[in-house]
Amino acid sequence: MAFLELKNIHKSYFLGKEEFPVLNGINLSFDKGEFVSILGESGGGKSTLMNIIGGLDRDFEGAVAVDGEVLDHKQEKRLDLYRRKTIGYIFQSFNLINYQSNLENVMTSLNMTALSGAERKQRAIELLARVGLKEHMDKYPNQLSGGQKQRVAIARALASSPDVIIADEPTGALDSVNTKEVLEILESIAKDGKLVIVVTHSQEVADYGTRILHMSDGKIDEEKTLKDKFSNEQRTDEILSKPLAASTIWNMAFDHVRFNKLRNFLITLGSAIGVFSVILFLGLGNGIKGYINDQVNQLANPKYPTVMKNVTTDSKASNTERVQETTQKMATDYKSTTLSDKALEKINNVAHVKRVIKGYQFSNASFTHGKTSVQGAQLQTWTPAISEKTIKAGHKPGENEVLIDKTFAKKIDSNWKSVIGKKVTLNFMAFNDNNTPVQVTKTLKISGVADGGQAGALFSTDYQTAKESLAKAGAITEANTASIAVDKAENVKAAVQKVNSIKIDGKRAFIGVSIGDVLDTINTITSLASYVLAAIAGISLIVSAIMIIVTTYMSVSERTKEIGVLRALGARSKDIRKLFTSESLMIGMISAIAGLAAAYGGQFLMNTALHGLIKYNIVQISFGNVLFAIVISLVIALVASFVPSRKAAKLNTIDALAAD
Ligand SMILES: Nc1ncnc2c1ncn2[C@@H]1O[C@H](COP(=O)(O)OP(=O)(O)OP(=O)(O)O)[C@@H](O)[C@H]1O
């Protein structure tokens, strides 16, 4: 039984409906150890026949049997394996991969075998030595002569130790010296017990073989045996074949990214700028949020929410609107805004509330020291809700004492700390039981100086002192504000909710506000602003996606021939898809890393520059931001390469090999 048999092969090409028969019933048998030349006029169908034998063409009638088994051309997987294991291809135009060294070109075929990494390398070096090119193994194909290139191609074709070597015009591009050398190598391959089939126009080349077949009109019209076939003894160097490993595909993609340095650098730069700006804006959002939180927490103790009387009837009103209405009412209908002891008792009974601290709040107070005065200040009584961190000198107010704002202290004396112990006169308007305004005046000793920072001026007195002053002026002494001490920070929200749900006479009685609520609102606004800015910056990521699409398309069309070669070597269609996807992913990953590095650089510069001003790191890139940058870059790369990489995978191998 012959090793390779062609049974009644028919093949036609169609132009529209018109049929052009090329092969008209070919019946041939080949054995191992043969060196068969196929001669024939141009256009006679020799290459077409080779593509069928080589497992590149599946669209024909008839059968190809190897070792007695008929190949099922419908099974792509089976054909991939057949090309990988049984067939070695040598082309007229060498078809070496130009961004791989000669050694790597041979390794590409060996990477589809089960040999270990070290074994592959050793075999590649041995094969290059066999074709006389060991010392050229680290060169690239464009650094070799035509003859040398063809010898690298032969080494590659032999790499997986296939049983059949198909060579389509292997010496067509070579001079007579190189032709002879190549023919000698091909003959030695046949002597090793392999089947060598060579398509040629040259009688001289044909005469080198053991048998000549002549093709005419799609048929074998002449057959001549020149000498006995060489030994066809069973080879001992059979190598198990294996599909390309993901790591190999990744390495090939990396080699190609490196080969096209400038182009890939520019795309990476574009994408990295997108990642950089998005991440910097998100980091800035985090920083601003953190800064505001920090400022607010320096001002107020989150464990002490504030309570005012609710006077709003509109059930849909927000707490901010309610506070506004109560504050306004304090100036027109003061009595309606006071908190009776009985009402406050209800708050005291709420779970997690430890105690209720009564207080006052008056707007439009004035403070006078000698000729220096401040008008329209907000006065409040000291409560633990105010953070002691706000006190920059001195202490909180005790009996007949006042804590004044730093700006006012500076007006009194540029050495502002020296104002402590001095006297100021406090004046403000309160109301009596008839809602008639009464003037309250009190001279107080300055106990300390406070700084309200971004939140505004801070003036506070002791509650008892304020109460006595109100009583002396005949004004209402009931509290108009209160702070509640909650046992634990995590219970604040629940306690405030409960306070807000208390009803007296069927109406909502209180407005409880915690710093957490205020911060929630601020944080929402800040996040929103930073997301909007990041989204605007993100437009550049869309541009980078388009760039990746364009380059992947360019890459596919530039590398069409390479795709054909890889397929002829036995790479699967999904390997080709993975190759292009890996390349995009690599560019996406490098862009993400470069963009992140730049964003961290920007963070460092901005924080260093602004630290003197605000004593806070205003850009804070979080781990979540980093993760987001990486994920978004990879997703963009994946989406952008989706169509082009599929296009590459679907290319017809024969057409791809014929590409210029
Ligand atoms: N993809 C195709 N579509 C249509 N016709 C084709 C296609 N490929 C080849 N042909 C035609 O089939 C015939 C055989 O082509 P083939 O390349 O097999 O000939 P060949 O004997 O190898 O020629 P040459 O010696 O010039 O390389 C030619 O007439 C060619 O025009």
The ligand as a MOL file (V3000), in Angstrom:
LIG
                    3D

  0  0  0     0  0            999 V3000
M  V30 BEGIN CTAB
M  V30 COUNTS 31 33 0 0 0
M  V30 BEGIN ATOM
M  V30 1 N -8.3920 31.1250 -6.9140 0
M  V30 2 C -8.5440 30.8940 -8.2110 0
M  V30 3 N -9.6670 31.2690 -8.8210 0
M  V30 4 C -9.8510 31.0330 -10.1420 0
M  V30 5 N -8.9640 30.4050 -10.9060 0
M  V30 6 C -7.8080 29.9970 -10.3380 0
M  V30 7 C -7.5410 30.2260 -8.9750 0
M  V30 8 N -6.3160 29.7040 -8.6790 0
M  V30 9 C -5.8470 29.1960 -9.8490 0
M  V30 10 N -6.7310 29.3600 -10.8190 0
M  V30 11 C -6.6000 28.9030 -12.1990 0
M  V30 12 O -6.3870 27.5100 -12.1850 0
M  V30 13 C -5.4310 27.1400 -13.1510 0
M  V30 14 C -4.3210 26.3120 -12.4890 0
M  V30 15 O -3.5690 27.1340 -11.6260 0
M  V30 16 P -2.2960 26.6120 -10.8600 0
M  V30 17 O -1.7600 27.7370 -10.0870 0
M  V30 18 O -2.6490 25.3760 -10.1660 0
M  V30 19 O -1.3160 26.2720 -12.0960 0
M  V30 20 P 0.2140 25.9080 -12.0780 0
M  V30 21 O 0.3310 24.7150 -12.9080 0
M  V30 22 O 0.7060 25.8190 -10.6970 0
M  V30 23 O 0.8130 27.1700 -12.8160 0
M  V30 24 P 2.2680 27.8180 -12.6580 0
M  V30 25 O 3.2000 26.7780 -13.1770 0
M  V30 26 O 2.2150 28.9870 -13.5610 0
M  V30 27 O 2.4400 28.1540 -11.2440 0
M  V30 28 C -4.9540 28.4200 -13.8030 0
M  V30 29 O -5.5990 28.5760 -15.0060 0
M  V30 30 C -5.3980 29.4830 -12.8760 0
M  V30 31 O -5.7210 30.6400 -13.5790 0
M  V30 END ATOM
M  V30 BEGIN BOND
M  V30 1 1 1 2
M  V30 2 1 2 3
M  V30 3 2 2 7
M  V30 4 2 3 4
M  V30 5 1 4 5
M  V30 6 2 5 6
M  V30 7 1 6 7
M  V30 8 1 6 10
M  V30 9 1 7 8
M  V30 10 2 8 9
M  V30 11 1 9 10
M  V30 12 1 10 11
M  V30 13 1 11 12
M  V30 14 1 11 30
M  V30 15 1 12 13
M  V30 16 1 13 14
M  V30 17 1 13 28
M  V30 18 1 14 15
M  V30 19 1 15 16
M  V30 20 2 16 17
M  V30 21 1 16 18
M  V30 22 1 16 19
M  V30 23 1 19 20
M  V30 24 2 20 21
M  V30 25 1 20 22
M  V30 26 1 20 23
M  V30 27 1 23 24
M  V30 28 2 24 25
M  V30 29 1 24 26
M  V30 30 1 24 27
M  V30 31 1 28 29
M  V30 32 1 28 30
M  V30 33 1 30 31
M  V30 END BOND
M  V30 END CTAB
M  END
